[in-house]
């Protein structure tokens, strides 16, 4: 977990933290809490809160474990991080259907709570995607298939199509899926739960 370190310089305390956390200094993030100048350079001290990617992963796992222990449900989880900085938490529990909820609403709420808790703990925006037994991946495939048909219609008719409101991760999945499709682009419109993706005709878009 994140921890307070002290050193004469930031470099010194980060070196100490990296050794303790068994990672490279470049993997650390920190927030300076206090700096003491000392007298004539003697007694200079820097105090900073330091954490690594592994600390974030451990926090999320502990947070979810506490939740599942509280409702007396066994769970198994695996955490990975993709190249875009998203933490993917794959869960499998005793009752996946209940945790997914109708149209994935309970799962989406769990994702929102975990993201808020983690971002609050580390005082930075943490991108989190929680999935239960592959539910989200299957949903991405379904909505991308629907979006593909809508995009083909836009190409043919030159008339824009607005999809139903959906969470940010699902809009992102469609946006990435259609990124290499010539003649169409995607934009997000609306606010909050009403935010949705619009597929617009873009004759100038060409893809190699």
Legacy VTK file of the C-alpha trace (Angstrom):
# vtk DataFile Version 3.0
C-alpha trace
ASCII
DATASET POLYDATA
POINTS 208 float
0.000 0.000 0.000
1.007 3.642 -0.233
3.395 4.678 2.504
5.188 7.734 3.839
8.938 7.892 3.139
11.558 10.352 4.310
14.892 11.332 2.750
17.248 14.227 2.243
15.984 14.475 -1.339
13.079 13.112 -3.373
15.553 10.946 -5.284
16.822 9.410 -2.071
13.415 8.549 -0.662
12.247 7.148 -4.012
15.316 4.912 -4.138
14.434 3.624 -0.668
10.809 3.058 -1.665
11.788 1.235 -4.872
14.064 -1.097 -2.959
11.375 -1.867 -0.397
8.648 -2.336 -2.995
11.000 -4.305 -5.268
10.281 -2.229 -8.353
11.985 0.349 -10.545
11.945 4.007 -9.500
10.150 4.843 -12.774
7.181 2.756 -11.601
6.635 4.919 -8.510
4.296 7.849 -8.062
4.556 10.252 -5.165
3.152 13.324 -3.463
5.446 15.524 -1.377
3.843 16.163 2.014
6.509 18.309 3.651
9.917 19.804 2.954
12.295 20.957 5.691
15.126 23.194 4.519
17.321 22.720 7.597
20.070 25.169 8.541
22.799 25.808 5.982
21.711 22.609 4.250
22.106 20.534 7.419
19.018 18.610 8.461
17.275 19.010 5.108
14.399 16.547 4.828
11.697 15.655 2.326
8.594 13.689 3.325
6.470 12.132 0.594
3.703 9.599 0.149
4.780 6.970 -2.365
2.901 4.216 -4.171
3.325 1.902 -7.146
1.059 0.186 -9.652
1.154 -2.931 -7.478
-0.122 -0.892 -4.515
-3.139 0.184 -6.579
-3.838 -3.415 -7.579
-3.554 -4.593 -3.965
-5.916 -1.864 -2.777
-8.573 -2.865 -5.319
-8.274 -6.550 -4.448
-8.493 -5.830 -0.708
-11.470 -3.510 -1.254
-13.367 -6.141 -3.240
-12.406 -8.919 -0.809
-13.812 -6.870 2.085
-17.027 -6.383 0.107
-17.434 -10.054 -0.744
-16.521 -11.141 2.793
-19.220 -8.780 4.040
-21.903 -10.500 1.966
-20.378 -13.923 2.684
-19.707 -14.766 -0.941
-16.619 -16.563 -2.235
-14.844 -14.788 -5.048
-11.821 -15.146 -7.279
-10.187 -12.201 -8.987
-7.375 -11.381 -11.372
-6.036 -7.878 -12.035
-4.174 -6.769 -15.168
-3.384 -3.384 -16.702
-3.602 -2.595 -20.415
-1.514 -0.214 -22.523
-4.118 2.547 -22.126
-3.742 2.467 -18.347
-7.015 0.687 -17.534
-7.003 -1.775 -14.642
-9.028 -4.839 -15.633
-10.483 -6.824 -12.736
-11.848 -10.200 -13.803
-14.150 -11.721 -11.182
-15.763 -15.103 -10.709
-18.093 -15.566 -7.745
-20.589 -17.972 -6.244
-23.477 -16.052 -7.802
-22.372 -14.157 -10.872
-25.934 -13.485 -12.081
-26.840 -11.450 -8.976
-23.669 -9.376 -9.181
-24.186 -8.692 -12.894
-27.805 -7.628 -12.396
-30.376 -6.702 -15.017
-28.616 -5.513 -18.176
-25.366 -5.394 -16.204
-26.538 -2.527 -13.965
-25.258 -4.039 -10.704
-21.902 -4.768 -12.300
-21.738 -1.185 -13.582
-22.466 0.124 -10.072
-19.714 -2.071 -8.631
-17.328 -0.681 -11.243
-18.310 2.912 -10.344
-17.873 2.333 -6.596
-14.471 0.675 -7.002
-13.245 3.409 -9.343
-14.360 6.139 -6.937
-12.806 4.418 -3.912
-9.487 3.806 -5.667
-9.295 7.286 -7.172
-10.060 8.775 -3.771
-7.446 6.665 -2.020
-4.652 7.581 -4.423
-5.901 11.123 -5.180
-5.780 10.637 -8.944
-8.106 9.377 -11.659
-7.849 5.589 -11.805
-9.383 3.886 -14.844
-11.098 0.647 -13.815
-13.016 -2.013 -15.752
-14.653 -4.772 -13.707
-15.880 -7.879 -15.505
-17.605 -10.979 -14.129
-16.954 -14.295 -15.825
-16.491 -12.626 -19.226
-19.891 -10.856 -19.211
-18.477 -7.501 -20.322
-16.353 -8.972 -23.109
-19.406 -10.753 -24.507
-21.429 -7.542 -24.273
-18.690 -5.625 -26.093
-18.936 -8.142 -28.925
-22.718 -7.729 -29.119
-22.792 -3.949 -29.083
-19.912 -3.717 -31.567
-21.839 -5.990 -33.916
-24.880 -3.685 -33.619
-22.677 -0.623 -34.123
-21.080 -2.195 -37.206
-24.482 -2.672 -38.836
-25.415 0.917 -37.946
-22.137 2.195 -39.394
-22.709 0.304 -42.664
-26.113 1.996 -42.854
-24.477 5.408 -42.322
-21.995 4.665 -45.100
-24.813 3.695 -47.458
-27.427 6.350 -46.622
-25.140 9.182 -45.454
-27.551 9.644 -42.513
-26.098 9.766 -38.982
-27.245 7.209 -36.394
-27.453 7.784 -32.630
-27.181 4.702 -30.407
-28.901 4.154 -27.059
-27.261 5.587 -23.905
-24.451 3.407 -22.585
-21.565 3.508 -20.060
-18.201 5.024 -20.978
-16.449 1.655 -21.347
-19.025 0.460 -23.896
-18.780 3.706 -25.876
-15.004 3.279 -25.810
-15.308 -0.301 -27.135
-17.423 0.862 -30.093
-15.220 3.870 -30.762
-12.138 1.638 -30.967
-13.981 -0.936 -33.070
-15.071 1.647 -35.680
-11.825 3.637 -35.606
-10.531 1.911 -38.755
-13.806 1.966 -40.672
-13.675 4.446 -43.584
-16.418 6.998 -44.131
-17.696 7.124 -40.539
-16.626 8.680 -37.233
-17.995 8.460 -33.698
-18.746 11.232 -31.222
-20.264 11.202 -27.718
-23.257 13.372 -26.896
-25.339 14.061 -23.804
-24.564 14.094 -20.096
-24.428 11.502 -17.327
-26.558 8.417 -17.863
-27.980 9.907 -21.068
-24.565 10.102 -22.721
-24.593 8.138 -25.967
-22.543 7.499 -29.070
-23.393 9.010 -32.444
-22.093 7.466 -35.668
-21.661 10.263 -38.201
-21.018 10.215 -41.920
-17.440 11.347 -42.631
-16.647 11.068 -46.361
-13.169 12.500 -45.835
-12.091 9.699 -43.504
-9.894 7.162 -45.228
-8.076 4.234 -43.655
-4.944 2.600 -45.019
LINES 1 209
208 0 1 2 3 4 5 6 7 8 9 10 11 12 13 14 15 16 17 18 19 20 21 22 23 24 25 26 27 28 29 30 31 32 33 34 35 36 37 38 39 40 41 42 43 44 45 46 47 48 49 50 51 52 53 54 55 56 57 58 59 60 61 62 63 64 65 66 67 68 69 70 71 72 73 74 75 76 77 78 79 80 81 82 83 84 85 86 87 88 89 90 91 92 93 94 95 96 97 98 99 100 101 102 103 104 105 106 107 108 109 110 111 112 113 114 115 116 117 118 119 120 121 122 123 124 125 126 127 128 129 130 131 132 133 134 135 136 137 138 139 140 141 142 143 144 145 146 147 148 149 150 151 152 153 154 155 156 157 158 159 160 161 162 163 164 165 166 167 168 169 170 171 172 173 174 175 176 177 178 179 180 181 182 183 184 185 186 187 188 189 190 191 192 193 194 195 196 197 198 199 200 201 202 203 204 205 206 207
